[in-house]
């Protein structure tokens, strides 16, 4: 009472028996609630995927793989190109001679085509068939996939090879060197990009003769040029292809695809 009379705070006192019992009861309830909540969380099953994403995964099954027999390189039966389904027509090999003594396989390649679009053009033009020779010049989705086989390949070597092969085709079909067009394509193959065995390089012709280049699924650039598209695909299915047997296999596959 003296402390209260002088304006001080009352001294702290331990709660009496009723207060102590109430505090203990509250603590026991809190512990029980926390335990029940934790137990409930542990007992709940993991959340199911939403119907939306489940529907997407069901609608997009992985395509079966075609294995190139001599290298083991794998090619999916089809690839998606901005919503268009491109189907595998056939595969082949790109070999390179070293010092004229030994021939090594640098990469395996596969040619993909939009079969639905080609059938549409076939009906539109009232053609009995579409020949392999027509494909490099057509405005229809098409792709060549390179799967690296030679593990020591450098991007500079790939760029130099395209400078020689594409450059020769540009001069053949246009009558001029057109170094600017050639460089717009070869500069996409930058030196710092690594090419371990199994790397996939896709060069896809999109509508409007746009050539998009992608490395392991990542686009590195694109060039709009009908001439460039023609030159690229001529390397694989033209009059002087890298692999004659591969061209024949692609021709057979295309015929089956469009029949």
C-alpha positions in Angstrom: 0.0 0.0 0.0 2.9 2.3 0.8 4.2 1.9 -2.8 0.8 2.7 -4.3 0.5 5.8 -2.1 3.8 7.1 -3.4 2.8 6.7 -7.1 5.0 3.6 -7.7 4.1 0.3 -9.4 2.9 -2.5 -7.2 5.5 -5.2 -6.6 5.5 -8.2 -8.9 3.9 -11.2 -7.3 3.6 -14.8 -8.3 0.1 -15.8 -9.5 -2.0 -17.5 -6.9 -3.1 -21.1 -7.3 -6.1 -20.4 -9.6 -4.0 -18.2 -12.0 -1.3 -20.9 -12.2 -3.8 -23.6 -13.0 -5.3 -21.5 -15.8 -1.9 -20.7 -17.3 -1.0 -24.4 -17.2 -4.2 -25.4 -18.9 -3.8 -22.8 -21.7 -0.3 -24.1 -22.3 -1.5 -27.7 -22.5 -4.2 -26.7 -25.0 -1.6 -24.9 -27.2 0.6 -27.9 -27.2 -2.2 -30.2 -28.2 -3.4 -27.9 -31.0 0.2 -27.6 -32.4 0.6 -31.4 -32.3 -2.7 -32.0 -34.0 -1.9 -29.6 -36.8 1.6 -31.0 -37.3 0.1 -34.5 -37.3 -2.6 -33.4 -39.8 0.1 -32.0 -42.2 2.1 -35.2 -42.1 -1.0 -37.3 -42.7 -2.3 -35.4 -45.7 -1.4 -37.0 -49.1 0.7 -35.0 -51.6 -1.3 -32.7 -53.8 -2.4 -34.1 -57.1 -1.4 -32.2 -60.3 -4.0 -29.8 -61.5 -6.4 -31.2 -64.2 -5.1 -28.5 -66.6 -1.4 -29.7 -66.5 -2.4 -33.3 -66.4 -4.4 -32.7 -69.6 -1.3 -31.1 -71.2 1.0 -34.0 -70.3 -1.6 -36.5 -71.6 -1.9 -34.6 -74.9 1.8 -34.4 -75.5 3.3 -37.9 -75.3 7.0 -38.3 -76.0 7.6 -39.4 -79.6 9.3 -42.8 -80.2 12.9 -42.7 -81.1 14.7 -43.8 -84.2 18.3 -44.9 -83.6 20.9 -44.4 -86.4 22.4 -47.9 -86.4 26.1 -47.2 -87.0 26.4 -44.3 -84.5 23.6 -44.8 -81.9 22.4 -41.3 -82.5 18.8 -40.9 -81.5 16.1 -39.0 -83.5 12.5 -38.5 -82.3 9.9 -39.6 -84.7 8.6 -36.0 -84.8 9.5 -32.6 -83.5 7.3 -29.6 -82.7 8.1 -26.4 -84.6 5.9 -23.5 -83.3 2.9 -25.7 -83.2 3.6 -27.6 -86.5 4.4 -31.3 -86.3 7.5 -32.2 -88.4 7.9 -35.9 -89.0 11.2 -37.7 -89.5 11.7 -38.8 -93.2 15.1 -40.4 -92.8 18.6 -40.2 -91.5 22.2 -40.1 -92.8 25.8 -39.4 -91.9 28.2 -36.6 -92.4 31.8 -38.0 -92.7 35.0 -36.1 -93.1 38.4 -37.4 -94.2 41.4 -36.6 -92.1 44.6 -36.0 -94.2 43.1 -38.3 -96.8 43.9 -41.3 -94.6 41.0 -41.8 -92.2 37.3 -41.0 -92.5 35.4 -40.1 -89.3 31.7 -39.6 -88.7 31.3 -36.0 -87.6 27.5 -36.1 -87.1 24.4 -38.0 -87.9 21.5 -36.0 -89.4 17.8 -36.4 -89.8 15.4 -34.6 -92.2 12.0 -33.6 -90.9 9.1 -32.3 -92.9 5.6 -31.1 -92.3 3.7 -33.9 -93.9 0.3 -32.3 -93.4 1.4 -29.1 -95.2 3.0 -31.1 -98.1 -0.1 -33.1 -98.6 -2.1 -29.9 -98.7 0.3 -28.4 -101.3 0.1 -31.6 -103.3 -3.7 -31.4 -103.5 -3.7 -27.7 -104.2 -1.3 -28.1 -107.2 -3.0 -31.3 -108.3 0.2 -33.3 -108.2 0.6 -37.0 -108.1 3.7 -36.7 -106.0 6.2 -34.2 -104.5 9.7 -35.0 -105.4 12.7 -34.7 -103.1 14.2 -32.2 -105.5 11.3 -29.8 -104.9 11.6 -29.7 -101.1 14.6 -27.3 -100.7 12.7 -24.5 -102.6 9.2 -25.0 -101.1 7.7 -22.6 -98.5 6.7 -25.4 -96.1 8.1 -26.2 -92.6 11.1 -28.4 -92.8 14.1 -29.1 -90.6 17.5 -30.8 -90.5 18.7 -32.0 -87.1 22.4 -32.7 -86.6 23.4 -34.9 -83.7 27.1 -34.6 -82.9 29.0 -37.9 -82.9 32.6 -36.8 -82.9 33.3 -35.7 -79.3 36.2 -33.4 -80.1 34.3 -31.2 -82.5 34.7 -27.4 -82.1 32.2 -24.8 -83.1 34.9 -23.0 -85.2 35.2 -26.2 -87.3 31.4 -26.3 -87.9 31.4 -22.6 -88.9 34.3 -23.2 -91.3 32.6 -26.2 -92.8 29.4 -24.3 -93.5 31.3 -21.3 -94.9 32.7 -23.7 -97.5 29.7 -25.9 -98.2 26.9 -23.2 -98.0 29.2 -20.7 -99.6 29.7 -23.0 -102.6 25.9 -23.5 -102.9 25.2 -19.8 -102.8 27.5 -19.2 -105.7 26.1 -22.2 -107.6 22.5 -21.1 -107.3 22.9 -17.3 -107.5 26.0 -16.8 -109.6 27.5 -14.6 -106.9 29.3 -15.1 -103.6 27.0 -13.0 -101.4 29.3 -12.9 -98.4 26.9 -10.8 -96.4 24.2 -13.6 -96.6 26.7 -16.3 -95.8 28.1 -14.4 -92.8 24.5 -13.7 -91.4 24.2 -17.4 -91.1 27.7 -18.6 -90.0 28.0 -15.9 -87.3 25.3 -17.7 -85.4 27.8 -20.5 -84.6 29.8 -18.7 -81.9 33.1 -20.1 -80.7 32.1 -20.2 -77.0 29.3 -22.7 -77.6 30.4 -26.2 -76.6 29.5 -29.3 -78.7 29.8 -32.4 -76.6 28.8 -35.7 -78.1 25.0 -35.9 -78.5 24.5 -32.1 -78.9 21.5 -31.5 -81.2 21.6 -28.6 -83.8 18.3 -27.9 -85.4 18.0 -25.7 -88.5 14.3 -25.2 -89.1 12.7 -23.6 -92.1 9.7 -21.6 -91.0 6.9 -20.1 -93.2 8.2 -17.3 -95.3 11.6 -18.9 -95.8 12.9 -18.0 -92.3 15.7 -20.3 -91.2 15.9 -20.6 -87.4 18.9 -22.2 -85.8 18.6 -23.9 -82.4 21.2 -25.7 -80.3 19.9 -28.2 -77.8 16.5 -26.4 -78.0 17.8 -22.8 -77.5 17.4 -20.5 -80.5 20.7 -18.7 -81.4 19.3 -16.7 -84.3 17.4 -16.7 -87.6 17.8 -15.5 -91.1 15.1 -14.8 -93.7 16.3 -16.0 -97.1 14.8 -18.3 -99.6 18.3 -18.8 -101.2 19.9 -19.7 -97.8 17.1 -22.3 -97.1 17.6 -23.8 -100.5 21.4 -24.0 -100.1 21.2 -25.7 -96.7 18.8 -28.5 -97.6 20.5 -29.0 -100.9 23.5 -30.3 -98.9 21.5 -33.2 -97.7 18.9 -34.0 -100.4 20.3 -32.2 -103.5 22.1 -33.5 -106.5 25.4 -33.9 -104.6 24.4 -34.8 -101.1 26.7 -35.4 -98.2 25.4 -39.0 -97.9 23.9 -40.7 -101.0 22.5 -43.6 -99.0 21.0 -41.2 -96.5 19.3 -39.3 -99.3 17.8 -42.5 -100.7 16.5 -43.4 -97.2 15.0 -39.9 -96.9 13.3 -40.1 -100.3 11.8 -43.5 -99.4 10.6 -42.1 -96.0 9.0 -39.0 -97.7 7.2 -41.2 -100.2 5.8 -43.3 -97.4 4.9 -40.2 -95.4 2.9 -38.7 -98.2 1.2 -41.8 -99.6 
